[in-house]
Amino acid sequence: MKWFARQKRADIWDEAIESPLGDIEAAARIRAICDAAAQTAIAAARNDKSENARYERAAKAAMEIAMKISDGLMRDDAVHRIVNLCMTANDLKTAQILFRAIHTSWIRETAQRDHPTLVQ
């Protein structure tokens, strides 16, 4: 009775990337990862161990993609999205490290306004 067996859901951050991504595709993929991992981050904030592992995989995948973006503005926007994901999961340490990597002043100010605890 294989058809009754529950399929494990595939997460977007666990999918392999077949070809090199351009900056626009990489930014879109990071946006999709952060949107898909939002509920996981909320559960991770409540100390759900399995969801915490999923959140960490999502954040790691997004960070790896962000490192490959060559355009500074697009990279800063992508990092800001990852910072928002980290703050949703109450992962302040990672969020502070990523916050320091944002160089564009208005994105940095927006992140600081959204999450004042980043600057301490």
C-alpha positions in Angstrom: 0.0 0.0 0.0 2.6 2.5 -1.1 0.1 5.1 -2.2 -1.0 5.6 1.4 2.5 6.2 2.5 3.0 9.8 3.4 5.4 11.6 1.1 8.1 13.8 2.8 7.6 17.3 1.7 10.4 18.8 -0.4 11.6 22.2 0.7 12.8 24.8 -1.8 16.1 25.2 0.1 16.9 21.5 -0.2 16.5 21.5 -4.0 19.7 21.3 -6.0 20.6 24.2 -8.3 21.3 22.9 -11.8 23.0 25.8 -13.3 24.7 29.0 -12.1 22.2 31.6 -11.1 22.4 35.2 -12.2 21.9 38.0 -9.7 18.1 38.4 -10.5 17.5 34.6 -10.3 19.5 34.4 -7.1 17.6 37.2 -5.5 14.3 35.7 -6.5 15.3 32.3 -5.1 16.3 33.9 -1.8 13.0 35.7 -1.6 11.2 32.3 -2.3 13.3 30.6 0.4 12.6 33.3 3.0 8.9 33.3 2.2 8.7 29.5 2.4 10.7 29.4 5.6 8.7 32.0 7.5 6.4 29.6 9.2 9.3 27.4 10.0 11.1 30.3 11.6 8.0 31.1 13.8 8.0 27.4 15.0 11.8 27.6 15.6 11.3 30.6 17.8 9.0 28.4 20.0 11.9 25.9 20.4 10.5 23.2 18.1 13.6 21.1 17.5 12.6 19.7 14.1 11.5 23.1 12.8 14.7 24.6 14.1 16.7 22.3 11.9 14.6 23.2 8.9 15.1 26.9 9.6 18.8 26.5 9.9 19.0 24.6 6.5 16.9 27.4 4.9 19.0 30.2 6.3 22.2 28.4 5.3 21.0 27.9 1.8 19.9 31.5 1.5 23.2 32.7 2.8 25.2 30.6 0.4 23.2 32.0 -2.6 23.6 35.5 -1.3 27.3 35.2 -1.2 27.3 34.6 -5.0 25.4 37.8 -5.9 27.8 40.3 -7.4 25.5 43.4 -7.5 25.9 45.2 -4.1 22.3 46.5 -3.9 20.7 43.2 -4.8 23.0 41.4 -2.3 22.1 43.9 0.5 18.4 43.5 -0.2 18.8 39.7 -0.1 20.7 39.8 3.1 18.0 42.1 4.6 15.5 39.4 3.8 17.6 36.8 5.5 18.0 39.1 8.5 14.2 39.3 8.8 14.0 35.5 8.7 16.6 35.2 11.4 14.8 37.8 13.6 11.5 35.9 13.1 13.3 32.8 14.5 14.9 34.8 17.4 18.3 34.0 16.0 19.8 37.4 17.1 23.5 36.3 16.8 23.2 35.4 13.1 21.0 38.4 12.4 23.6 40.8 13.9 26.4 39.2 11.9 24.4 39.5 8.7 23.3 43.1 9.5 26.9 44.1 9.6 27.3 42.8 6.0 24.7 45.3 4.7 26.5 48.3 3.1 23.7 50.2 1.5 22.7 52.9 3.9 19.0 53.0 3.3 18.6 49.2 3.5 20.7 49.3 6.7 18.5 52.0 8.2 15.4 50.1 7.2 16.7 46.9 8.9 17.6 48.9 12.0 14.2 50.6 12.1 12.5 47.2 11.7 14.7 45.5 14.3 16.2 47.9 16.8 17.8 45.1 18.8 20.3 44.5 16.0 22.4 47.5 17.0 23.8 47.1 20.5 
